[in-house]
Amino acid sequence: MGSFSIWHWLIVLLIVVMIFGTKKLKNIGQDLGGAVKGFKEGMKDGTASPEDKPAAAAQVSNAASEKNTIDVEARHKS
């Protein structure tokens, strides 16, 4: 009496699918998976050795400077 049977869980699952829809549940699953993946990558970055951090900072600054570069040939194209 204290635990639910498989039929109870199937009815709950059916009600949840009817309320939210399969597309919304799929999007929630993808968002949750992306958040977990980002958290794991953040934890890896937090444990990186101090020697790795300056190299990563240099890559970020190079990427930022490339975004501000103007292609002269494309600008003078007629």
N, C-alpha and C positions, 0 to 999 in steps of 0.2 A: 504494500500500500504506500510505502514511503518513496519508492522510485517510480519513474515513468517507464512505460513500455515503449517499444519501437513505434507503435501506432500513435501514441501521444506526440512523439517527436515528428513523425511524418505529417500529422495534422498541423503542428506548429510551423513546420517548414512550408507547407502549402499556403497557410495564411500569410506568412511573411512574403512569399513570392507573389501572392495576389495583391498585397498592399503596395509593395515597392516595385514589382516588375523585374524581369530577368535582366534587362539592360541596366537598370539602376544598381542592381546587386553586382553585376559584372564590373561596373565602374567603381563601386565601393571596394571590391576586391583588388582591382588594379591600383587604386590609390593607396590602400593599406599595404600592398606589396611594395610599392615604390617608397613609401615612408619607412618600412622596415629595411629596405636595401640602402636608403640614404643614411639611416641610423647606423647600420653596420659599417658603411664606408667612412662615416664620421668617426666612429670608434677606432677604425684602422688608422686614420689620419692623426688621431690623438695619441696613438702609441708609436708613431714614426720617430725615428732617431732625429736629433737636432741637426745632423748633417744634411738630412733630406729637405728640411724646411726652407733654407735659402734657395735651393735649386727650384723648388716649387714656386716661390715668390718671384723668381726671375722669369719663369715661364708665364706667370700671370701678367707681369708688366709687359712682356713682349707681345702677348695676345692683345692687351689693351692698346698698345701703340699701333698694332696692325689695323685695328678697327678705325683709327683716326686717319689712316693714310688715304690720300686721294690719288686715283689713277689719272695721270695727266693725259694719256692718250684717249681715255674714255671721255674726258671732259671736252677735248678739242675735236671730237669726232663730229663730222657734219651729216 
